[in-house]
Amino acid sequence: MSSTPTALATTTPLGSPRLRRILAAYTVNRLGTWIGVVALMLAVFDHTHSAPAVAALLLAGQALPAFVVPAVVARVEASRRGSELSGLYFFEAVATALLAVLLWHFWLPAVLLLAALDGTAALAASALLRAEVARAAREQVEAQPGSATRTSESLENEAHEAERKANAALNVCFSATFVLGPVLAGIVVAGAGAPAALFIDVGSFVACGALLIDLHSHIEEVEGNSVRARLRAARQHIDEAPLLRGLLLVYAVALVFLEAAAPIEVTYAKVTLLVGDRGFGLLLGTWGLGAVLGSLIFARSMRRPLGAMLGAGSFAIGLAYLGFAAAPSLIFACMAALVGGIGNGVEVPSLMSLVQRLTPPRLHGRLMGAVESLGALCIAIGLPLGGMLVALSSPRMAFLVVGLGGTVASVALFRLSVRGVSPAPVGDANSPPTASPKRPHKESLPREPAPK
């Protein structure tokens, strides 16, 4: 028998120079972003001495862009000029440089406006980058010797597995920067000041854009090249894919509860556990360590069903919040944080891989944009929810509520994971779909190919 299937089965993201370059650019960008975000939050608080001002900054940079990111992604995919993805990173570099200058001549409304523009470009770039990662992984499989002699089903299974490995590698990079970024930010801001930290962020955007300068995100669309037509095509796919629609809705409910924990954590550490800033930093660091472990677990679990892993990851985060509610001391809270971090490291790549599996490649960018926007909206709802729960009760009771909400929603994700099986039709990722009569179809979560 030919050894080609084995060769394809062992394809790894690091075997592709293009994927290695994308992963390197993403890592540099995420490190710079962490430094910039932490520096900007500290600077806004130092200038205003107002927690609501910091909350307004987070909402401007994360929630407001949710309403326009899908349109930005569709606009970039419609462009034929090339280097559009790099253009978004260069735009972020300019916006961040202006933010650094504004810190010397502080004016909060201008800071919020630039943060919103920067956040819009960031979320759109993140969605397009994830689509490029999936496309590069798929093309790596298709370029393997002997692929032309294999069945389309076999190639498709290998392509989905390659996409999943690429998402796992991307998540390992994210988790590593999640641990290192805030630490580096604290050191830089303390030693050189917030403007200097923002200029480091500018450098990361420039480096990332330069590394991705030859990537072209244009996707042909049979419905037309207008932004409206492209958004309509993505909306039509979601409407005709009840499983995908249900998955996103249930996940959104879970994410609202999971994001609600952010405003609870500081009060929990300082008032409930009485461990101060260092204890709070230890909790965050332990969660980050768990996220790295979760990323490695996902990377080593290529044969596990994605739906089950998504549900398990979300369940672990909800369980961690219940652990916070019951923890009598910092050591037990850190144990809960480790569990939650592991769930975090499993949950994110599972969701991205599952959405990509249920979506034709030509729509990956727009669906990733929809997921980014959904996450931003959930943050906008979750942050006030967490603050309200703390104000009305106590940090322990607030964690109990969000933990119960998160675990219940996770059980619903588990229930979705036991439904039937077929991935979305693929076609050519770079060409418009062929017209075909619409017909109802039974949809289900994809089953993984049997181990070889």
C-alpha positions as CSV (number, residue, x, y, z in Angstrom):
1,M,0.0,0.0,0.0
2,S,1.1,3.6,-0.6
3,S,2.6,5.5,2.3
4,T,1.0,8.8,1.3
5,P,-1.9,8.7,3.8
6,T,0.6,8.3,6.6
7,A,2.6,11.2,5.4
8,L,-0.5,13.3,5.2
9,A,-1.7,12.2,8.6
10,T,1.5,13.4,10.2
11,T,1.2,16.9,8.7
12,T,1.9,19.5,11.4
13,P,1.5,23.3,11.3
14,L,5.2,23.8,12.0
15,G,6.0,21.9,8.7
16,S,4.7,24.8,6.6
17,P,6.9,27.9,6.3
18,R,3.8,30.0,5.7
19,L,2.1,28.8,8.9
20,R,5.3,29.3,10.9
21,R,5.4,32.9,9.7
22,I,1.8,33.5,10.6
23,L,2.2,31.9,14.1
24,A,5.4,34.1,14.6
25,A,3.5,37.2,13.6
26,Y,0.6,36.3,15.8
27,T,2.8,35.7,18.8
28,V,4.7,39.0,18.4
29,N,1.4,40.9,18.0
30,R,-0.3,39.3,21.0
31,L,2.7,40.1,23.2
32,G,2.6,43.7,22.1
33,T,-1.1,43.9,22.5
34,W,-1.0,42.7,26.1
35,I,1.7,45.3,26.9
36,G,-0.4,48.0,25.2
37,V,-3.7,47.1,26.8
38,V,-2.3,46.9,30.3
39,A,-0.4,50.1,29.8
40,L,-3.5,51.9,28.5
41,M,-5.7,50.7,31.4
42,L,-3.1,51.9,34.0
43,A,-2.7,55.2,32.3
44,V,-6.4,55.9,32.1
45,F,-6.8,55.1,35.7
46,D,-3.8,57.3,36.7
47,H,-5.2,60.2,34.8
48,T,-8.9,59.9,35.9
49,H,-8.7,57.9,39.2
50,S,-12.0,56.4,37.9
51,A,-12.9,52.7,37.6
52,P,-15.9,53.7,35.3
53,A,-13.4,55.4,33.0
54,V,-11.4,52.1,32.7
55,A,-14.6,50.2,32.1
56,A,-15.5,52.7,29.4
57,L,-12.1,52.1,27.8
58,L,-12.7,48.3,27.8
59,L,-16.2,48.8,26.3
60,A,-14.9,51.1,23.6
61,G,-12.1,48.8,22.6
62,Q,-14.0,45.5,22.8
63,A,-17.8,46.0,22.7
64,L,-18.4,48.8,20.3
65,P,-16.3,47.2,17.5
66,A,-18.7,44.2,17.6
67,F,-21.2,46.0,15.5
68,V,-19.0,46.8,12.6
69,V,-16.3,44.0,12.5
70,P,-18.3,41.6,10.2
71,A,-18.7,44.4,7.7
72,V,-14.9,45.3,7.9
73,V,-14.0,41.6,7.3
74,A,-16.4,41.4,4.3
75,R,-14.9,44.6,2.9
76,V,-11.3,43.3,3.2
77,E,-12.3,40.0,1.6
78,A,-13.9,42.0,-1.3
79,S,-10.8,44.0,-2.0
80,R,-8.4,42.8,-4.7
81,R,-5.5,45.2,-3.9
82,G,-3.6,42.8,-1.7
83,S,-1.9,43.1,1.7
84,E,-5.2,44.1,3.3
85,L,-4.5,42.1,6.4
86,S,-1.2,43.9,6.9
87,G,-3.0,47.2,6.3
88,L,-5.2,46.5,9.4
89,Y,-2.1,46.0,11.5
90,F,-0.4,49.1,10.1
91,F,-3.6,51.0,11.0
92,E,-3.4,49.7,14.5
93,A,0.2,50.9,14.7
94,V,-0.9,54.4,13.7
95,A,-3.8,54.4,16.2
96,T,-1.6,53.2,19.0
97,A,1.0,55.8,18.3
98,L,-1.6,58.5,18.5
99,L,-2.8,57.0,21.8
100,A,0.8,57.2,23.2
101,V,0.9,60.9,22.2
102,L,-2.5,61.5,23.8
103,L,-1.1,60.1,27.1
104,W,1.1,63.2,27.2
105,H,-1.9,65.5,26.4
106,F,-4.6,63.4,28.0
107,W,-8.2,63.8,26.8
108,L,-10.5,60.9,27.6
109,P,-13.0,61.2,24.7
110,A,-10.2,61.1,22.2
111,V,-8.6,58.1,23.9
112,L,-12.0,56.3,23.8
113,L,-12.4,57.1,20.1
114,L,-9.0,55.8,19.2
115,A,-9.5,52.7,21.3
116,A,-12.7,51.9,19.4
117,L,-11.0,52.3,16.1
118,D,-8.0,50.3,17.2
119,G,-10.3,47.6,18.6
120,T,-12.3,47.4,15.4
121,A,-9.1,46.8,13.4
122,A,-7.8,44.3,16.0
123,L,-11.0,42.1,16.0
124,A,-11.2,42.2,12.2
125,A,-7.5,41.3,11.8
126,S,-7.9,38.4,14.3
127,A,-10.8,37.0,12.4
128,L,-9.0,37.2,9.1
129,L,-5.8,35.8,10.6
130,R,-7.7,32.7,11.9
131,A,-9.2,32.2,8.4
132,E,-5.7,32.5,6.9
133,V,-4.4,29.9,9.4
134,A,-7.1,27.5,8.4
135,R,-6.5,28.1,4.7
136,A,-2.8,27.6,5.0
137,A,-3.3,24.3,6.8
138,R,-5.7,23.1,4.2
139,E,-3.4,24.1,1.3
140,Q,-0.5,22.3,3.1
141,V,-2.5,19.1,2.9
142,E,-3.5,19.6,-0.7
143,A,0.2,20.2,-1.6
144,Q,1.4,16.9,-0.2
145,P,2.7,14.4,-2.8
146,G,0.0,11.9,-3.7
147,S,-2.9,14.0,-2.7
148,A,-4.3,13.9,-6.3
149,T,-4.8,10.2,-6.1
150,R,-6.8,10.2,-2.9
151,T,-10.5,10.3,-2.4
152,S,-12.1,13.7,-1.7
153,E,-13.5,12.4,1.6
154,S,-10.0,11.3,2.7
155,L,-8.5,14.6,1.8
156,E,-11.3,16.5,3.5
157,N,-10.7,14.6,6.7
158,E,-7.0,15.3,6.5
159,A,-7.7,19.0,5.8
160,H,-10.0,19.3,8.9
161,E,-7.4,17.6,11.0
162,A,-4.8,20.0,9.7
163,E,-7.0,23.0,10.5
164,R,-7.5,21.6,14.0
165,K,-3.8,21.2,14.6
166,A,-3.2,24.8,13.3
167,N,-5.8,26.1,15.7
168,A,-4.1,24.2,18.5
169,A,-0.7,25.8,17.6
170,L,-2.3,29.2,17.5
171,N,-3.9,28.7,20.9
172,V,-0.6,27.6,22.4
173,C,0.9,30.9,21.2
174,F,-2.0,32.8,22.6
175,S,-1.8,31.1,26.0
176,A,2.0,31.7,26.2
177,T,1.5,35.4,25.6
178,F,-1.4,35.4,28.1
179,V,1.1,34.4,30.8
180,L,4.1,36.6,29.6
181,G,2.3,39.7,28.3
182,P,0.9,41.1,31.5
183,V,4.2,40.4,33.4
184,L,6.2,42.2,30.7
185,A,3.6,45.0,30.7
186,G,4.0,45.6,34.4
187,I,7.8,45.7,34.1
188,V,7.8,48.1,31.1
189,V,5.2,50.5,32.6
190,A,6.9,50.6,35.9
191,G,10.3,51.2,34.4
192,A,9.7,53.4,31.3
193,G,6.1,54.6,31.6
194,A,2.8,53.9,29.7
195,P,3.7,55.8,26.5
196,A,6.9,53.8,26.1
197,A,4.9,50.6,26.5
198,L,2.5,51.8,23.8
199,F,5.3,52.5,21.4
200,I,6.5,48.9,22.0
201,D,3.0,47.8,21.0
202,V,3.4,50.0,17.8
203,G,6.6,48.1,17.0
204,S,4.7,44.7,17.3
205,F,2.0,45.9,14.9
206,V,4.6,47.0,12.4
207,A,6.5,43.7,12.7
208,C,3.3,41.7,12.4
209,G,2.2,43.6,9.3
210,A,5.6,43.2,7.7
211,L,5.6,39.4,8.3
212,L,2.1,39.1,6.7
213,I,2.6,41.6,3.8
214,D,2.2,38.9,1.1
215,L,-1.1,37.4,2.4
216,H,-4.1,38.1,0.3
217,S,-7.5,37.8,1.9
218,H,-9.6,38.2,-1.2
219,I,-12.4,35.6,-1.5
220,E,-14.6,35.4,-4.6
221,E,-18.3,35.4,-3.8
222,V,-21.0,34.2,-6.2
223,E,-23.5,36.6,-4.7
224,G,-21.4,39.6,-5.7
225,N,-18.4,41.6,-4.3
226,S,-20.4,44.1,-2.3
227,V,-20.1,44.1,1.5
228,R,-23.9,43.6,1.8
229,A,-23.9,40.6,-0.5
230,R,-21.0,39.0,1.4
231,L,-22.7,39.6,4.7
232,R,-26.0,38.2,3.3
233,A,-24.1,35.0,2.2
234,A,-22.7,34.5,5.7
235,R,-26.1,35.1,7.2
236,Q,-27.7,32.7,4.8
237,H,-25.3,30.0,5.8
238,I,-26.1,30.5,9.5
239,D,-29.8,30.5,8.8
240,E,-29.5,27.2,6.8
241,A,-27.2,25.6,9.5
242,P,-29.4,25.1,12.5
243,L,-26.7,23.3,14.4
244,L,-24.2,26.1,13.9
245,R,-26.8,28.7,14.9
246,G,-27.8,26.8,18.0
247,L,-24.1,26.2,18.9
248,L,-23.3,30.0,18.7
249,L,-26.5,30.9,20.7
250,V,-25.8,28.5,23.5
251,Y,-22.1,29.4,23.6
252,A,-23.1,33.1,23.8
253,V,-25.2,32.4,26.9
254,A,-22.3,30.5,28.5
255,L,-19.9,33.2,27.6
256,V,-22.0,36.0,29.2
257,F,-21.7,34.2,32.5
258,L,-18.0,33.3,32.0
259,E,-17.1,36.9,31.1
260,A,-19.1,38.2,34.1
261,A,-16.3,37.1,36.4
262,A,-13.8,39.8,35.4
263,P,-15.2,42.6,37.6
264,I,-15.7,40.1,40.5
265,E,-12.1,38.9,40.7
266,V,-10.4,42.0,42.1
267,T,-12.9,42.4,44.9
268,Y,-12.8,38.7,45.6
269,A,-9.0,38.7,46.0
270,K,-8.8,41.9,48.1
271,V,-11.9,41.8,50.2
272,T,-13.0,38.1,50.4
273,L,-9.6,36.4,50.5
274,L,-7.7,39.4,51.9
275,V,-4.6,38.5,49.8
276,G,-4.0,41.9,48.2
277,D,-2.4,42.7,44.8
278,R,0.1,39.8,45.0
279,G,-2.6,37.3,45.7
280,F,-4.6,38.7,42.8
281,G,-1.5,38.4,40.6
282,L,-1.0,34.8,41.7
283,L,-4.6,34.0,40.8
284,L,-4.2,35.4,37.3
285,G,-0.8,33.7,36.9
286,T,-2.2,30.4,37.9
287,W,-5.1,30.8,35.5
288,G,-2.6,31.6,32.7
289,L,-0.6,28.5,33.6
290,G,-3.7,26.4,33.3
291,A,-4.5,28.0,29.9
292,V,-1.1,26.9,28.7
293,L,-1.7,23.3,30.0
294,G,-5.2,23.4,28.4
295,S,-3.7,24.4,25.1
296,L,-1.3,21.5,25.2
297,I,-4.1,19.1,26.2
298,F,-6.1,20.3,23.1
299,A,-3.0,19.9,20.9
300,R,-2.6,16.3,22.1
301,S,-6.3,15.4,21.7
302,M,-6.8,15.5,17.9
303,R,-9.2,12.5,18.0
304,R,-11.5,13.8,20.7
305,P,-14.9,15.1,19.5
306,L,-14.8,18.9,19.2
307,G,-18.3,19.4,20.6
308,A,-17.5,17.4,23.8
309,M,-14.2,19.3,24.2
310,L,-16.0,22.6,23.9
311,G,-18.6,21.6,26.5
312,A,-15.9,20.2,28.8
313,G,-13.8,23.4,28.5
314,S,-16.8,25.7,29.3
315,F,-17.8,23.3,32.1
316,A,-14.3,23.5,33.7
317,I,-14.5,27.3,33.7
318,G,-17.9,27.3,35.4
319,L,-16.6,24.7,37.9
320,A,-13.7,27.0,38.7
321,Y,-16.0,29.8,39.5
322,L,-18.0,27.5,41.8
323,G,-14.6,26.7,43.4
324,F,-13.9,30.3,43.9
325,A,-17.3,30.7,45.7
326,A,-16.3,27.9,48.1
327,A,-12.6,28.3,48.5
328,P,-11.6,29.1,52.1
329,S,-8.1,30.3,51.3
330,L,-5.8,31.4,48.4
331,I,-4.3,28.0,47.8
332,F,-7.8,26.4,47.2
333,A,-8.7,29.4,44.9
334,C,-5.5,28.8,42.9
335,M,-6.4,25.2,42.5
336,A,-9.8,26.3,41.1
337,A,-8.0,28.8,38.9
338,L,-5.8,26.1,37.5
339,V,-8.9,24.1,36.5
340,G,-10.5,27.1,35.0
341,G,-7.4,28.0,33.0
342,I,-7.2,24.5,31.6
343,G,-10.8,24.8,30.5
344,N,-10.0,28.1,28.9
345,G,-7.2,26.6,27.0
346,V,-9.4,23.8,25.6
347,E,-12.6,25.9,25.0
348,V,-11.3,28.6,22.6
349,P,-9.6,26.3,20.0
350,S,-12.5,23.9,20.2
351,L,-15.0,26.6,19.3
352,M,-12.9,27.9,16.4
353,S,-12.2,24.5,15.0
354,L,-15.9,23.5,15.3
355,V,-17.2,26.7,13.6
356,Q,-14.6,26.2,10.8
357,R,-15.7,22.6,10.4
358,L,-19.3,23.5,10.0
359,T,-18.6,26.3,7.6
360,P,-17.3,26.3,3.9
361,P,-13.8,27.6,3.7
362,R,-14.9,30.7,1.6
363,L,-16.9,31.8,4.6
364,H,-14.3,31.2,7.3
365,G,-13.2,34.9,7.6
366,R,-16.8,36.2,7.9
367,L,-17.8,33.5,10.4
368,M,-14.6,34.1,12.4
369,G,-15.6,37.8,12.4
370,A,-19.1,36.8,13.6
371,V,-17.5,34.8,16.5
372,E,-15.2,37.7,17.4
373,S,-18.2,40.1,17.4
374,L,-20.3,37.7,19.5
375,G,-17.5,37.5,22.0
376,A,-17.3,41.2,22.2
377,L,-21.0,41.6,22.8
378,C,-20.9,39.0,25.5
379,I,-18.2,40.9,27.2
380,A,-20.4,44.1,27.0
381,I,-23.2,42.2,28.7
382,G,-21.0,40.1,31.1
383,L,-19.0,43.0,32.6
384,P,-22.0,45.0,33.9
385,L,-23.7,41.7,35.1
386,G,-20.6,40.8,37.2
387,G,-20.4,44.3,38.6
388,M,-24.1,44.3,39.5
389,L,-23.9,40.9,41.2
390,V,-21.1,42.1,43.4
391,A,-22.9,45.3,44.3
392,L,-26.1,43.4,45.2
393,S,-24.5,40.5,47.1
394,S,-20.9,39.5,47.7
395,P,-18.0,38.2,45.6
396,R,-18.7,34.6,46.7
397,M,-22.4,34.8,45.9
398,A,-21.6,36.5,42.5
399,F,-19.2,33.7,41.6
400,L,-21.8,31.1,42.7
401,V,-24.3,32.7,40.3
402,V,-22.0,33.0,37.3
403,G,-20.6,29.5,38.0
404,L,-24.0,27.9,38.0
405,G,-25.0,29.8,34.8
406,G,-21.8,28.8,33.1
407,T,-22.1,25.1,34.0
408,V,-25.8,24.9,33.0
409,A,-25.0,26.4,29.6
410,S,-22.1,24.0,29.3
411,V,-24.4,21.0,29.8
412,A,-26.4,22.4,26.9
413,L,-23.3,22.4,24.8
414,F,-22.7,18.7,25.8
415,R,-26.2,17.9,24.6
416,L,-25.5,19.5,21.2
417,S,-22.4,17.4,21.0
418,V,-24.2,14.1,20.9
419,R,-26.2,15.0,17.8
420,G,-25.3,13.5,14.3
421,V,-22.5,14.4,12.0
422,S,-21.6,16.1,8.8
423,P,-19.2,19.0,8.0
424,A,-20.2,21.8,5.7
425,P,-19.6,21.3,1.9
426,V,-16.3,22.7,1.0
427,G,-15.6,23.4,-2.7
428,D,-12.6,25.6,-3.5
429,A,-11.7,28.0,-0.7
430,N,-10.8,30.7,-3.1
431,S,-13.6,30.4,-5.6
432,P,-17.3,31.1,-5.5
433,P,-19.6,28.2,-4.8
434,T,-21.5,26.6,-7.7
435,A,-25.2,27.3,-7.8
436,S,-27.3,24.4,-6.6
437,P,-30.9,23.9,-5.7
438,K,-31.6,24.6,-2.0
439,R,-32.9,21.7,0.0
440,P,-33.4,21.0,3.7
441,H,-30.7,18.9,5.2
442,K,-30.2,17.2,8.5
443,E,-27.1,18.7,10.2
444,S,-25.0,17.5,13.0
445,L,-21.7,17.8,14.7
446,P,-18.8,16.3,12.7
447,R,-17.5,12.9,13.8
448,E,-13.8,12.6,13.9
449,P,-12.2,10.2,11.4
450,A,-11.3,6.8,12.8
451,P,-7.7,6.5,14.1
452,K,-5.3,5.0,11.6
